[in-house]
Amino acid sequence: MKFIIKCVCTFFVFLQFGFANFVKAQPFIKEIKAFQSADSTLMPPQNAILFAGSSSFRLWKNIQEDFQGYTIVNRGFGGSALPDVIRYREEILFPYHPKQVVIYCGENDFAIDPKLPSDSVVERFKTLFKMIRERFKKTNITYVSMKPSPSRWKMKDQMMAANEGIKTYLKSQRRTNYVDVWTQMLAENGEPMKDLFLSDNLHMNAKGYAIWKEAITHFLIK
């Protein structure tokens, strides 16, 4: 009997260990599964506007209300970096056949690896862009620039260079837009307006989202 109990306990230890490794190998998998579960209950309509990227979109709780007259599908998740959006493209991008994809991502790439060259982030974006364009040839692809987060201000040069690189790339492509929120979130002294952010100096409050709403609205497709 003791042998059986020991075997059962060992099994559950290995099961727990295996699940932990699975989650580690697939970051944000719980959020991705939640999207899939919601889709199985009510699939969003095709030809909508898809917002994809990191927590700045995930935390935009009233995004549909802010963009009245547009059908919005919000698939921002976790503190995702561009490789995460690429990894889950089949789950969070391709099922919806959107007429426009609005992307906010790249800031976390630098937070994960502060020594990451700006060119690497630009190349990651190009990879994602080409994957979307290959699947949806006529879909508009809009990129929202990385924001000047006070908590990450020491990375400003890298983020500014990456923003500029992505902007330049999009100019060479058809059916694209670049939304500059970086400039609009700076004070007269050239530093971030801290009253646009929550206490973590990273995520935005209502005033920050109001700036994003105005900036993005100009580029949304009816």
Phi and psi in degrees as GROMACS dihedral restraints (atoms count N, CA, C in turn):
[ dihedral_restraints ]
;  ai    aj    ak    al  type     phi  dphi    fc
    3     4     5     6     1   -60.8    20    10
    4     5     6     7     1   -35.8    20    10
    6     7     8     9     1   -64.2    20    10
    7     8     9    10     1   -42.3    20    10
    9    10    11    12     1   -64.0    20    10
   10    11    12    13     1   -45.1    20    10
   12    13    14    15     1   -61.4    20    10
   13    14    15    16     1   -41.5    20    10
   15    16    17    18     1   -63.1    20    10
   16    17    18    19     1   -40.6    20    10
   18    19    20    21     1   -64.9    20    10
   19    20    21    22     1   -42.0    20    10
   21    22    23    24     1   -63.6    20    10
   22    23    24    25     1   -44.1    20    10
   24    25    26    27     1   -62.4    20    10
   25    26    27    28     1   -42.4    20    10
   27    28    29    30     1   -62.6    20    10
   28    29    30    31     1   -40.1    20    10
   30    31    32    33     1   -60.0    20    10
   31    32    33    34     1   -46.3    20    10
   33    34    35    36     1   -69.1    20    10
   34    35    36    37     1   -31.9    20    10
   36    37    38    39     1   -63.7    20    10
   37    38    39    40     1   -46.6    20    10
   39    40    41    42     1   -65.6    20    10
   40    41    42    43     1   -36.8    20    10
   42    43    44    45     1   -63.1    20    10
   43    44    45    46     1   -43.9    20    10
   45    46    47    48     1   -64.6    20    10
   46    47    48    49     1   -43.6    20    10
   48    49    50    51     1   -62.8    20    10
   49    50    51    52     1   -42.0    20    10
   51    52    53    54     1   -65.1    20    10
   52    53    54    55     1   -40.0    20    10
   54    55    56    57     1   -66.3    20    10
   55    56    57    58     1   -39.9    20    10
   57    58    59    60     1   -62.1    20    10
   58    59    60    61     1   -41.5    20    10
   60    61    62    63     1   -66.8    20    10
   61    62    63    64     1   -36.2    20    10
   63    64    65    66     1   -63.8    20    10
   64    65    66    67     1   -44.6    20    10
   66    67    68    69     1   -65.2    20    10
   67    68    69    70     1   -39.6    20    10
   69    70    71    72     1   -65.1    20    10
   70    71    72    73     1   -38.0    20    10
   72    73    74    75     1   -73.8    20    10
   73    74    75    76     1   -23.1    20    10
   75    76    77    78     1  -125.7    20    10
   76    77    78    79     1    78.9    20    10
   78    79    80    81     1   -61.8    20    10
   79    80    81    82     1   145.7    20    10
   81    82    83    84     1    67.5    20    10
   82    83    84    85     1    16.2    20    10
   84    85    86    87     1   -61.7    20    10
   85    86    87    88     1   -32.2    20    10
   87    88    89    90     1   -63.9    20    10
   88    89    90    91     1   -40.2    20    10
   90    91    92    93     1   -68.1    20    10
   91    92    93    94     1   -38.9    20    10
   93    94    95    96     1   -64.2    20    10
   94    95    96    97     1   -43.3    20    10
   96    97    98    99     1   -63.8    20    10
   97    98    99   100     1   -35.0    20    10
   99   100   101   102     1   -65.1    20    10
  100   101   102   103     1   -39.5    20    10
  102   103   104   105     1   -60.7    20    10
  103   104   105   106     1   -45.9    20    10
  105   106   107   108     1   -64.1    20    10
  106   107   108   109     1   -38.6    20    10
  108   109   110   111     1   -64.7    20    10
  109   110   111   112     1   -42.6    20    10
  111   112   113   114     1   -63.8    20    10
  112   113   114   115     1   -39.6    20    10
  114   115   116   117     1   -64.7    20    10
  115   116   117   118     1   -35.5    20    10
  117   118   119   120     1   -68.8    20    10
  118   119   120   121     1   -25.5    20    10
  120   121   122   123     1   -83.8    20    10
  121   122   123   124     1   -45.7    20    10
  123   124   125   126     1  -149.0    20    10
  124   125   126   127     1   103.5    20    10
  126   127   128   129     1   -73.4    20    10
  127   128   129   130     1   127.8    20    10
  129   130   131   132     1   -59.0    20    10
  130   131   132   133     1   151.5    20    10
  132   133   134   135     1   -68.1    20    10
  133   134   135   136     1   149.8    20    10
  135   136   137   138     1   -74.2    20    10
  136   137   138   139     1   166.3    20    10
  138   139   140   141     1    65.6    20    10
  139   140   141   142     1    26.8    20    10
  141   142   143   144     1   -93.7    20    10
  142   143   144   145     1  -174.4    20    10
  144   145   146   147     1  -105.4    20    10
  145   146   147   148     1   120.7    20    10
  147   148   149   150     1  -100.7    20    10
  148   149   150   151     1   121.3    20    10
  150   151   152   153     1   -96.7    20    10
  151   152   153   154     1   125.1    20    10
  153   154   155   156     1  -136.6    20    10
  154   155   156   157     1   143.5    20    10
  156   157   158   159     1   148.1    20    10
  157   158   159   160     1  -141.4    20    10
  159   160   161   162     1   -99.2    20    10
  160   161   162   163     1  -161.1    20    10
  162   163   164   165     1   -65.9    20    10
  163   164   165   166     1   -20.9    20    10
  165   166   167   168     1   -63.1    20    10
  166   167   168   169     1   -30.5    20    10
  168   169   170   171     1   -84.3    20    10
  169   170   171   172     1   -41.4    20    10
  171   172   173   174     1   -56.8    20    10
  172   173   174   175     1   -38.1    20    10
  174   175   176   177     1   -87.1    20    10
  175   176   177   178     1     0.4    20    10
  177   178   179   180     1   -82.5    20    10
  178   179   180   181     1    78.7    20    10
  180   181   182   183     1   -68.2    20    10
  181   182   183   184     1   -32.2    20    10
  183   184   185   186     1  -103.9    20    10
  184   185   186   187     1    33.7    20    10
  186   187   188   189     1   -62.5    20    10
  187   188   189   190     1   -39.4    20    10
  189   190   191   192     1   -67.3    20    10
  190   191   192   193     1   -37.9    20    10
  192   193   194   195     1   -66.3    20    10
  193   194   195   196     1   -37.7    20    10
  195   196   197   198     1   -69.1    20    10
  196   197   198   199     1   -28.0    20    10
  198   199   200   201     1  -115.1    20    10
  199   200   201   202     1    59.4    20    10
  201   202   203   204     1   -63.3    20    10
  202   203   204   205     1   141.2    20    10
  204   205   206   207     1    95.1    20    10
  205   206   207   208     1    -8.3    20    10
  207   208   209   210     1  -120.2    20    10
  208   209   210   211     1   146.8    20    10
  210   211   212   213     1   -94.3    20    10
  211   212   213   214     1   114.8    20    10
  213   214   215   216     1  -108.9    20    10
  214   215   216   217     1   133.7    20    10
  216   217   218   219     1  -115.5    20    10
  217   218   219   220     1   117.2    20    10
  219   220   221   222     1  -101.3    20    10
  220   221   222   223     1   115.8    20    10
  222   223   224   225     1  -125.0    20    10
  223   224   225   226     1    39.3    20    10
  225   226   227   228     1   -74.7    20    10
  226   227   228   229     1   140.4    20    10
  228   229   230   231     1  -145.6    20    10
  229   230   231   232     1   142.4    20    10
  231   232   233   234     1    47.1    20    10
  232   233   234   235     1  -148.0    20    10
  234   235   236   237     1  -106.7    20    10
  235   236   237   238     1    53.2    20    10
  237   238   239   240     1   -67.8    20    10
  238   239   240   241     1   146.7    20    10
  240   241   242   243     1  -106.7    20    10
  241   242   243   244     1   173.0    20    10
  243   244   245   246     1   -57.1    20    10
  244   245   246   247     1   -40.5    20    10
  246   247   248   249     1   -60.1    20    10
  247   248   249   250     1   -28.9    20    10
  249   250   251   252     1   -70.9    20    10
  250   251   252   253     1   -41.6    20    10
  252   253   254   255     1   -64.6    20    10
  253   254   255   256     1   -39.4    20    10
  255   256   257   258     1   -63.3    20    10
  256   257   258   259     1   -43.9    20    10
  258   259   260   261     1   -59.6    20    10
  259   260   261   262     1   -40.3    20    10
  261   262   263   264     1  -103.8    20    10
  262   263   264   265     1    24.4    20    10
  264   265   266   267     1   -60.2    20    10
  265   266   267   268     1   -35.4    20    10
  267   268   269   270     1   -69.8    20    10
  268   269   270   271     1   -24.1    20    10
  270   271   272   273     1   -94.0    20    10
  271   272   273   274     1   -35.8    20    10
  273   274   275   276     1  -114.6    20    10
  274   275   276   277     1    -7.3    20    10
  276   277   278   279     1  -117.3    20    10
  277   278   279   280     1   -56.7    20    10
  279   280   281   282     1   -72.4    20    10
  280   281   282   283     1   -24.4    20    10
  282   283   284   285     1   -67.8    20    10
  283   284   285   286     1   -17.3    20    10
  285   286   287   288     1   -99.0    20    10
  286   287   288   289     1   -12.2    20    10
  288   289   290   291     1    47.2    20    10
  289   290   291   292     1    57.0    20    10
  291   292   293   294     1   -76.6    20    10
  292   293   294   295     1   156.1    20    10
  294   295   296   297     1   -85.0    20    10
  295   296   297   298     1   -17.5    20    10
  297   298   299   300     1  -151.2    20    10
  298   299   300   301     1   137.5    20    10
  300   301   302   303     1  -116.5    20    10
  301   302   303   304     1   122.8    20    10
  303   304   305   306     1  -106.7    20    10
  304   305   306   307     1   121.9    20    10
  306   307   308   309     1  -114.1    20    10
  307   308   309   310     1   130.6    20    10
  309   310   311   312     1  -126.6    20    10
  310   311   312   313     1   108.8    20    10
  312   313   314   315     1  -167.5    20    10
  313   314   315   316     1   156.0    20    10
  315   316   317   318     1   129.6    20    10
  316   317   318   319     1   -34.2    20    10
  318   319   320   321     1   -61.3    20    10
  319   320   321   322     1   -43.0    20    10
  321   322   323   324     1   -69.7    20    10
  322   323   324   325     1   -23.0    20    10
  324   325   326   327     1   -58.7    20    10
  325   326   327   328     1   -42.7    20    10
  327   328   329   330     1   -73.7    20    10
  328   329   330   331     1   -33.7    20    10
  330   331   332   333     1   -66.7    20    10
  331   332   333   334     1   -36.3    20    10
  333   334   335   336     1   -70.5    20    10
  334   335   336   337     1   -39.8    20    10
  336   337   338   339     1  -135.2    20    10
  337   338   339   340     1    90.2    20    10
  339   340   341   342     1   -59.1    20    10
  340   341   342   343     1   -19.5    20    10
  342   343   344   345     1   -94.8    20    10
  343   344   345   346     1     5.2    20    10
  345   346   347   348     1   -64.2    20    10
  346   347   348   349     1   126.8    20    10
  348   349   350   351     1   -66.3    20    10
  349   350   351   352     1   146.0    20    10
  351   352   353   354     1   -58.3    20    10
  352   353   354   355     1   -37.9    20    10
  354   355   356   357     1   -59.8    20    10
  355   356   357   358     1   -31.8    20    10
  357   358   359   360     1   -66.0    20    10
  358   359   360   361     1   -38.9    20    10
  360   361   362   363     1   -68.6    20    10
  361   362   363   364     1   -40.0    20    10
  363   364   365   366     1   -60.6    20    10
  364   365   366   367     1   -43.2    20    10
  366   367   368   369     1   -65.7    20    10
  367   368   369   370     1   -37.2    20    10
  369   370   371   372     1   -62.5    20    10
  370   371   372   373     1   -42.4    20    10
  372   373   374   375     1   -63.5    20    10
  373   374   375   376     1   -42.0    20    10
  375   376   377   378     1   -59.7    20    10
  376   377   378   379     1   -39.9    20    10
  378   379   380   381     1   -61.0    20    10
  379   380   381   382     1   -47.3    20    10
  381   382   383   384     1   -63.2    20    10
  382   383   384   385     1   -44.2    20    10
  384   385   386   387     1   -56.7    20    10
  385   386   387   388     1   -48.1    20    10
  387   388   389   390     1   -65.0    20    10
  388   389   390   391     1   -34.8    20    10
  390   391   392   393     1   -66.2    20    10
  391   392   393   394     1   -41.6    20    10
  393   394   395   396     1   -67.6    20    10
  394   395   396   397     1   -45.7    20    10
  396   397   398   399     1   -64.0    20    10
  397   398   399   400     1   -35.1    20    10
  399   400   401   402     1   -65.3    20    10
  400   401   402   403     1   -37.0    20    10
  402   403   404   405     1   -81.7    20    10
  403   404   405   406     1   -40.7    20    10
  405   406   407   408     1  -125.3    20    10
  406   407   408   409     1    91.3    20    10
  408   409   410   411     1   -67.8    20    10
  409   410   411   412     1   -27.1    20    10
  411   412   413   414     1  -106.8    20    10
  412   413   414   415     1     2.5    20    10
  414   415   416   417     1   -73.7    20    10
  415   416   417   418     1   133.9    20    10
  417   418   419   420     1   -74.3    20    10
  418   419   420   421     1   137.2    20    10
  420   421   422   423     1  -118.5    20    10
  421   422   423   424     1   118.8    20    10
  423   424   425   426     1  -116.6    20    10
  424   425   426   427     1   131.3    20    10
  426   427   428   429     1  -112.9    20    10
  427   428   429   430     1   128.2    20    10
  429   430   431   432     1   -93.2    20    10
  430   431   432   433     1   123.3    20    10
  432   433   434   435     1   -57.5    20    10
  433   434   435   436     1   153.2    20    10
  435   436   437   438     1   -60.3    20    10
  436   437   438   439     1   139.8    20    10
  438   439   440   441     1   -88.9    20    10
  439   440   441   442     1   157.1    20    10
  441   442   443   444     1   -85.9    20    10
  442   443   444   445     1    76.9    20    10
  444   445   446   447     1   -69.9    20    10
  445   446   447   448     1   128.2    20    10
  447   448   449   450     1   -57.0    20    10
  448   449   450   451     1   -36.6    20    10
  450   451   452   453     1   -70.2    20    10
  451   452   453   454     1   -13.4    20    10
  453   454   455   456     1  -122.8    20    10
  454   455   456   457     1    23.1    20    10
  456   457   458   459     1   -62.9    20    10
  457   458   459   460     1   -26.1    20    10
  459   460   461   462     1   -67.0    20    10
  460   461   462   463     1   -14.9    20    10
  462   463   464   465     1   -98.9    20    10
  463   464   465   466     1    11.6    20    10
  465   466   467   468     1   -57.1    20    10
  466   467   468   469     1   -40.5    20    10
  468   469   470   471     1   -64.0    20    10
  469   470   471   472     1   -41.3    20    10
  471   472   473   474     1   -65.3    20    10
  472   473   474   475     1   -43.4    20    10
  474   475   476   477     1   -68.3    20    10
  475   476   477   478     1   -40.5    20    10
  477   478   479   480     1   -62.7    20    10
  478   479   480   481     1   -41.6    20    10
  480   481   482   483     1   -65.6    20    10
  481   482   483   484     1   -40.6    20    10
  483   484   485   486     1   -66.6    20    10
  484   485   486   487     1   -42.7    20    10
  486   487   488   489     1   -55.5    20    10
  487   488   489   490     1   -46.7    20    10
  489   490   491   492     1   -65.8    20    10
  490   491   492   493     1   -39.2    20    10
  492   493   494   495     1   -64.7    20    10
  493   494   495   496     1   -41.3    20    10
  495   496   497   498     1   -68.0    20    10
  496   497   498   499     1   -40.9    20    10
  498   499   500   501     1   -59.4    20    10
  499   500   501   502     1   -45.6    20    10
  501   502   503   504     1   -63.6    20    10
  502   503   504   505     1   -41.5    20    10
  504   505   506   507     1   -63.0    20    10
  505   506   507   508     1   -44.4    20    10
  507   508   509   510     1   -64.1    20    10
  508   509   510   511     1   -29.8    20    10
  510   511   512   513     1   -63.3    20    10
  511   512   513   514     1   -24.2    20    10
  513   514   515   516     1   -89.2    20    10
  514   515   516   517     1    -1.8    20    10
  516   517   518   519     1  -115.1    20    10
  517   518   519   520     1   153.6    20    10
  519   520   521   522     1   -86.6    20    10
  520   521   522   523     1   155.6    20    10
  522   523   524   525     1    53.9    20    10
  523   524   525   526     1    54.1    20    10
  525   526   527   528     1  -134.7    20    10
  526   527   528   529     1   160.3    20    10
  528   529   530   531     1  -143.9    20    10
  529   530   531   532     1   149.2    20    10
  531   532   533   534     1  -121.9    20    10
  532   533   534   535     1   123.0    20    10
  534   535   536   537     1  -105.3    20    10
  535   536   537   538     1   115.5    20    10
  537   538   539   540     1   -89.7    20    10
  538   539   540   541     1   102.8    20    10
  540   541   542   543     1  -102.3    20    10
  541   542   543   544     1   -15.2    20    10
  543   544   545   546     1   -56.8    20    10
  544   545   546   547     1   -55.0    20    10
  546   547   548   549     1   -61.3    20    10
  547   548   549   550     1   -40.0    20    10
  549   550   551   552     1   -71.2    20    10
  550   551   552   553     1   -14.6    20    10
  552   553   554   555     1  -102.9    20    10
  553   554   555   556     1    12.2    20    10
  555   556   557   558     1  -101.2    20    10
  556   557   558   559     1   144.6    20    10
  558   559   560   561     1   -81.4    20    10
  559   560   561   562     1   177.2    20    10
  561   562   563   564     1   -62.1    20    10
  562   563   564   565     1   -25.7    20    10
  564   565   566   567     1   -83.5    20    10
  565   566   567   568     1     3.5    20    10
  567   568   569   570     1    85.0    20    10
  568   569   570   571     1     4.5    20    10
  570   571   572   573     1  -106.7    20    10
  571   572   573   574     1   162.9    20    10
  573   574   575   576     1   -60.7    20    10
  574   575   576   577     1   143.4    20    10
  576   577   578   579     1   -78.6    20    10
  577   578   579   580     1   106.7    20    10
  579   580   581   582     1   -68.2    20    10
  580   581   582   583     1   -20.6    20    10
  582   583   584   585     1   -75.6    20    10
  583   584   585   586     1     1.0    20    10
  585   586   587   588     1   -92.5    20    10
  586   587   588   589     1    -3.8    20    10
  588   589   590   591     1  -120.2    20    10
  589   590   591   592     1   157.7    20    10
  591   592   593   594     1   -73.6    20    10
  592   593   594   595     1  -179.8    20    10
  594   595   596   597     1   -64.2    20    10
  595   596   597   598     1   -18.8    20    10
  597   598   599   600     1   -79.1    20    10
  598   599   600   601     1    -5.8    20    10
  600   601   602   603     1    57.9    20    10
  601   602   603   604     1    27.6    20    10
  603   604   605   606     1  -130.8    20    10
  604   605   606   607     1   -53.6    20    10
  606   607   608   609     1   -90.6    20    10
  607   608   609   610     1   154.7    20    10
  609   610   611   612     1   -92.7    20    10
  610   611   612   613     1   154.1    20    10
  612   613   614   615     1   -97.5    20    10
  613   614   615   616     1  -170.1    20    10
  615   616   617   618     1   -60.7    20    10
  616   617   618   619     1   -35.4    20    10
  618   619   620   621     1   -65.9    20    10
  619   620   621   622     1   -38.0    20    10
  621   622   623   624     1   -65.7    20    10
  622   623   624   625     1   -44.8    20    10
  624   625   626   627     1   -67.2    20    10
  625   626   627   628     1   -28.9    20    10
  627   628   629   630     1   -62.7    20    10
  628   629   630   631     1   -39.0    20    10
  630   631   632   633     1   -65.1    20    10
  631   632   633   634     1   -43.5    20    10
  633   634   635   636     1   -63.4    20    10
  634   635   636   637     1   -42.5    20    10
  636   637   638   639     1   -56.8    20    10
  637   638   639   640     1   -49.8    20    10
  639   640   641   642     1   -63.9    20    10
  640   641   642   643     1   -41.9    20    10
  642   643   644   645     1   -68.0    20    10
  643   644   645   646     1   -41.9    20    10
  645   646   647   648     1   -75.7    20    10
  646   647   648   649     1   -35.8    20    10
  648   649   650   651     1   -53.3    20    10
  649   650   651   652     1   -37.8    20    10
  651   652   653   654     1   -60.4    20    10
  652   653   654   655     1   -21.0    20    10
  654   655   656   657     1  -109.8    20    10
  655   656   657   658     1    -0.9    20    10
  657   658   659   660     1   -76.1    20    10
  658   659   660   661     1   144.7    20    10
  660   661   662   663     1   -95.0    20    10
  661   662   663   664     1   127.9    20    10
